Amino acid sequence: MNKLITRRNLIIANFAIVSYFVLIWLIDFYEIDFVLIGVFRELLTIPFLFAQIIFLVIDVKFLIKNQKNFLIIISVLLLAICSIITIGTFF
């Protein structure tokens, strides 16, 4: 399991999750309405919401145990901000 949780994999996962939610926001902002985009949006939003919380916990544990790196700290901060904004929209 430790071989899967590397600095590079965490950074890629964090930026992928943040990019997905930024893309969803851009689609809503520019009011792009295609059926295929809607299908993928409905299929991927809930798994990305769960992944957002899970990876935030994994990242905090990783930062506590391992050496800090500028890029991973930035990716964790972006993920935390994205999580706060995303979960905050429910309330």
ChimeraX commands (.cxc) that place a marker at each C-alpha (Angstrom):
marker #1 position 0.00,0.00,0.00 radius 0.5
marker #1 position 2.87,2.39,0.72 radius 0.5
marker #1 position 4.19,2.00,-2.81 radius 0.5
marker #1 position 0.91,3.39,-4.15 radius 0.5
marker #1 position 0.98,6.41,-1.88 radius 0.5
marker #1 position 3.90,8.35,-3.27 radius 0.5
marker #1 position 4.37,12.08,-3.45 radius 0.5
marker #1 position 3.91,12.09,-7.22 radius 0.5
marker #1 position 0.68,10.05,-7.12 radius 0.5
marker #1 position -0.81,12.27,-4.43 radius 0.5
marker #1 position 0.01,15.44,-6.35 radius 0.5
marker #1 position -1.54,14.05,-9.54 radius 0.5
marker #1 position -4.69,12.93,-7.70 radius 0.5
marker #1 position -5.06,16.27,-5.91 radius 0.5
marker #1 position -4.71,18.31,-9.07 radius 0.5
marker #1 position -7.09,15.98,-10.95 radius 0.5
marker #1 position -9.80,16.41,-8.30 radius 0.5
marker #1 position -9.37,20.18,-8.14 radius 0.5
marker #1 position -9.35,20.39,-11.95 radius 0.5
marker #1 position -12.58,18.42,-12.16 radius 0.5
marker #1 position -14.43,20.78,-9.84 radius 0.5
marker #1 position -12.99,23.86,-11.56 radius 0.5
marker #1 position -14.15,22.41,-14.87 radius 0.5
marker #1 position -17.63,21.82,-13.44 radius 0.5
marker #1 position -17.70,25.42,-12.22 radius 0.5
marker #1 position -16.61,26.71,-15.64 radius 0.5
marker #1 position -19.30,24.66,-17.36 radius 0.5
marker #1 position -21.92,26.19,-15.06 radius 0.5
marker #1 position -20.49,29.71,-15.39 radius 0.5
marker #1 position -20.52,29.66,-19.19 radius 0.5
marker #1 position -23.81,27.72,-19.24 radius 0.5
marker #1 position -22.54,24.98,-21.54 radius 0.5
marker #1 position -25.32,22.45,-21.95 radius 0.5
marker #1 position -24.50,19.29,-23.88 radius 0.5
marker #1 position -26.03,15.92,-23.10 radius 0.5
marker #1 position -22.72,14.06,-23.06 radius 0.5
marker #1 position -21.19,16.57,-20.64 radius 0.5
marker #1 position -24.23,16.21,-18.39 radius 0.5
marker #1 position -23.93,12.42,-18.41 radius 0.5
marker #1 position -20.27,12.50,-17.39 radius 0.5
marker #1 position -20.99,15.16,-14.80 radius 0.5
marker #1 position -23.69,13.04,-13.18 radius 0.5
marker #1 position -21.54,9.90,-13.24 radius 0.5
marker #1 position -18.38,11.46,-11.83 radius 0.5
marker #1 position -19.49,14.06,-9.29 radius 0.5
marker #1 position -20.28,11.77,-6.34 radius 0.5
marker #1 position -17.10,9.65,-6.71 radius 0.5
marker #1 position -15.03,12.84,-6.92 radius 0.5
marker #1 position -16.75,14.20,-3.80 radius 0.5
marker #1 position -15.81,11.08,-1.86 radius 0.5
marker #1 position -12.30,11.09,-3.33 radius 0.5
marker #1 position -11.90,14.70,-2.29 radius 0.5
marker #1 position -12.47,13.90,1.38 radius 0.5
marker #1 position -10.51,10.64,1.32 radius 0.5
marker #1 position -7.47,12.18,-0.37 radius 0.5
marker #1 position -7.54,15.12,2.00 radius 0.5
marker #1 position -7.21,12.71,4.94 radius 0.5
marker #1 position -4.49,10.71,3.16 radius 0.5
marker #1 position -2.60,13.90,2.32 radius 0.5
marker #1 position -2.63,15.17,5.89 radius 0.5
marker #1 position -1.32,11.81,7.14 radius 0.5
marker #1 position 1.34,11.84,4.41 radius 0.5
marker #1 position 2.44,15.36,5.31 radius 0.5
marker #1 position 2.73,14.47,8.99 radius 0.5
marker #1 position 4.84,11.36,8.35 radius 0.5
marker #1 position 7.04,12.47,5.44 radius 0.5
marker #1 position 9.22,15.34,4.38 radius 0.5
marker #1 position 7.35,18.41,3.22 radius 0.5
marker #1 position 7.60,19.46,-0.40 radius 0.5
marker #1 position 6.42,22.77,-1.85 radius 0.5
marker #1 position 4.34,21.18,-4.60 radius 0.5
marker #1 position 2.53,18.74,-2.33 radius 0.5
marker #1 position 1.76,21.50,0.18 radius 0.5
marker #1 position 0.27,23.62,-2.63 radius 0.5
marker #1 position -1.79,20.69,-3.90 radius 0.5
marker #1 position -3.09,19.90,-0.41 radius 0.5
marker #1 position -4.02,23.55,0.15 radius 0.5
marker #1 position -5.85,23.70,-3.18 radius 0.5
marker #1 position -7.68,20.48,-2.34 radius 0.5
marker #1 position -8.64,21.80,1.09 radius 0.5
marker #1 position -9.95,25.06,-0.37 radius 0.5
marker #1 position -11.84,23.15,-3.05 radius 0.5
marker #1 position -13.31,20.84,-0.39 radius 0.5
marker #1 position -14.46,23.75,1.75 radius 0.5
marker #1 position -16.11,25.46,-1.21 radius 0.5
marker #1 position -17.69,22.27,-2.54 radius 0.5
marker #1 position -19.04,21.04,0.79 radius 0.5
marker #1 position -20.04,24.59,1.70 radius 0.5
marker #1 position -22.40,24.73,-1.27 radius 0.5
marker #1 position -24.57,22.08,0.39 radius 0.5
marker #1 position -25.39,24.31,3.37 radius 0.5
marker link #1:1,2 radius 0.2
marker link #1:2,3 radius 0.2
marker link #1:3,4 radius 0.2
marker link #1:4,5 radius 0.2
marker link #1:5,6 radius 0.2
marker link #1:6,7 radius 0.2
marker link #1:7,8 radius 0.2
marker link #1:8,9 radius 0.2
marker link #1:9,10 radius 0.2
marker link #1:10,11 radius 0.2
marker link #1:11,12 radius 0.2
marker link #1:12,13 radius 0.2
marker link #1:13,14 radius 0.2
marker link #1:14,15 radius 0.2
marker link #1:15,16 radius 0.2
marker link #1:16,17 radius 0.2
marker link #1:17,18 radius 0.2
marker link #1:18,19 radius 0.2
marker link #1:19,20 radius 0.2
marker link #1:20,21 radius 0.2
marker link #1:21,22 radius 0.2
marker link #1:22,23 radius 0.2
marker link #1:23,24 radius 0.2
marker link #1:24,25 radius 0.2
marker link #1:25,26 radius 0.2
marker link #1:26,27 radius 0.2
marker link #1:27,28 radius 0.2
marker link #1:28,29 radius 0.2
marker link #1:29,30 radius 0.2
marker link #1:30,31 radius 0.2
marker link #1:31,32 radius 0.2
marker link #1:32,33 radius 0.2
marker link #1:33,34 radius 0.2
marker link #1:34,35 radius 0.2
marker link #1:35,36 radius 0.2
marker link #1:36,37 radius 0.2
marker link #1:37,38 radius 0.2
marker link #1:38,39 radius 0.2
marker link #1:39,40 radius 0.2
marker link #1:40,41 radius 0.2
marker link #1:41,42 radius 0.2
marker link #1:42,43 radius 0.2
marker link #1:43,44 radius 0.2
marker link #1:44,45 radius 0.2
marker link #1:45,46 radius 0.2
marker link #1:46,47 radius 0.2
marker link #1:47,48 radius 0.2
marker link #1:48,49 radius 0.2
marker link #1:49,50 radius 0.2
marker link #1:50,51 radius 0.2
marker link #1:51,52 radius 0.2
marker link #1:52,53 radius 0.2
marker link #1:53,54 radius 0.2
marker link #1:54,55 radius 0.2
marker link #1:55,56 radius 0.2
marker link #1:56,57 radius 0.2
marker link #1:57,58 radius 0.2
marker link #1:58,59 radius 0.2
marker link #1:59,60 radius 0.2
marker link #1:60,61 radius 0.2
marker link #1:61,62 radius 0.2
marker link #1:62,63 radius 0.2
marker link #1:63,64 radius 0.2
marker link #1:64,65 radius 0.2
marker link #1:65,66 radius 0.2
marker link #1:66,67 radius 0.2
marker link #1:67,68 radius 0.2
marker link #1:68,69 radius 0.2
marker link #1:69,70 radius 0.2
marker link #1:70,71 radius 0.2
marker link #1:71,72 radius 0.2
marker link #1:72,73 radius 0.2
marker link #1:73,74 radius 0.2
marker link #1:74,75 radius 0.2
marker link #1:75,76 radius 0.2
marker link #1:76,77 radius 0.2
marker link #1:77,78 radius 0.2
marker link #1:78,79 radius 0.2
marker link #1:79,80 radius 0.2
marker link #1:80,81 radius 0.2
marker link #1:81,82 radius 0.2
marker link #1:82,83 radius 0.2
marker link #1:83,84 radius 0.2
marker link #1:84,85 radius 0.2
marker link #1:85,86 radius 0.2
marker link #1:86,87 radius 0.2
marker link #1:87,88 radius 0.2
marker link #1:88,89 radius 0.2
marker link #1:89,90 radius 0.2
marker link #1:90,91 radius 0.2
view
